[in-house]
Amino acid sequence: MAPRFDLQSHSTHSDGALPAAEVVERAAAAGVEQLALSDHDTISGVSEAIAAGEQQGVRIVPAVEISAVDSDAPVGRELHILGYNIDHTGPQLNERLAEFLADREQRTLRMAAALRGLGFELDEREITACIAGGQPIGRPHLAEAVLASPANATRLEAEGIDDIGSLIRAYLIEDRPAFRLRQTPTVAEAIDAIHDAGGLAVWAHPFWDISDADEVLASIDRFRVLGIDGIEAFYVTHTREQTELLAERCATLGLLSTGSSDFHGPDNRLFSRFLAFETYGLEPNLGPIA
């Protein structure tokens, strides 16, 4: 019987609310037996998570979530590729991630400039601290910077924006006015970086980024040619229909099918509970990850 797993979570090393050790502690308290700490574009918290896992009796899967550009899509978009069982201590992946992180930082700063151009003021203290500490910055940091500035309060209330998620959806996703696309890595480069580090590459939460089922399936076919190893079929926001579609395609193509609640912190509106995703009676295929 497979362990109770949750294969995507985030700490203060990227856009999570809790330190890595506390993420592990909360996972253990929720009954998680196998956990992946998959911070965005960094593996700086993995060793801390492994040490906490040894104390808490939770098996930690060394992981990372790489933001990548799907340049071959009909419309260029950013997707996330999870890397599992990676060598988090070797220099090669760290060097590649440093390159990717530099592009992530520049993209985030371009979006900050776009928000200012739209008339928002930003409280950039946390962003400045993250950059100084070598930690990644992303859209949640920008959203928090807008929300933290009192000068924006009246406008945000009028637009019905009251949290990080609603700000991101209104301004910082594809087709929104302050969104700016990354330049690197491509999906192929992200997959190659994970494989070069001895890991398995899994496309994260397909239906979070793409709503059309046919486009999701076509993307899976394209990524399989690039060497993708699996799909995150079981995800906290996936419906039964979406989950069944993904699991069936994984089985047909011989791909792994993983799952997660994408924990970001106890106060996050969507991603606050471990083991919150459904399998709908289907059997995940974790392969070597298990």
Buried (B, 14 or more C-beta within 10 A) or exposed (E): EEEBBBBBBBBBBBBBBBBBBBBBBBBBEBEBBBBBBBBBBBBBBBBBBBBBBEEBEBBBBBBBBBBBBBEEBEEEBBBBBBBBBBBBEEEEBBEBBEBBBEBBBEBBBBBBEBBEEEEBBBBBEBBEEBBEEEBBBBBBBBBBBBBBBEEBEEEBEEEEBEBBBBBBEBBBBEEEEBBBBBEBBBBBBBBBBBBBBBBBBBBBBBBBBBEEBEBBBBBBEBBBEBEBBBBBBBBBBBEEEBBBBBBBBBBEEEBBBBBBBBBBBEEBEEBBBBBBBBEBEBEBBBBEBB
